[in-house]
Amino acid sequence: MAQQLLFYLFAAIITFCSIMVITVRNPVTAAIYLVMDLFLMAGVYAMMEAHFVAATQILVYAGAIVVLFLFVIMLVDLREEDLSRVKLSSLDYLTIILTTLSFLGVAGMIAFAETPSVGIGGVTTETIEQAGGNTYVVGMTLFTKFIWPFELASVLILLAIIASIVIAKKEEPSKMSQAKRKKEA
């Protein structure tokens, strides 16, 4: 009963933090709410006895990915007047509502399915135990079967960093071009 109460408390706080991530105007505040969200999700994973996933959630997402987001936010250097000009159209609101309803529909169908899925692709609890444990199976699957998607994700993150630097780089007129303009005038 206590675990179920804790789960509902975490779910309520996660919902609040998720709403705050998309509604606050300050991007740094949104990133902080995202960190809180990810830590609470790690707590839910720990309650479900998925300690490896909880640790990965904290190290990879709350640690590395959100720090990357903060670097991009700082490089882009959004000013308050730029943020006030961001407006959502009615089509944007409609898209958000339809996406949310679609997600809730799929989640409801999964929740009320008669038979839950036990394993994916022949991987069951017994085969995981025979192979040496969950961490070993995840590592072997990630770095053998899914090595190319893993590396592709790394390259995409690197490209996102480079693109944010290029976009954020402000062109400052050099002293040479200013002197050249004075001579022409």
BELNORRA-V553725 format. One record per pair of residues at least 12 apart in sequence whose C-alpha atoms are under 6 Angstrom apart, sorted by the first residue. I is the first residue (numbers start at 1). J is the second residue. D is the distance in whole Angstrom. If there is no record, write none. Layout:
i = [I;I]
j = [J;J]
d = [D;D]
This chain:
i = [14;17;17;21;35;38;42;42;75;76]
j = [37;33;37;33;62;62;54;57;168;168]
d = [5;5;6;6;5;6;4;6;6;5]
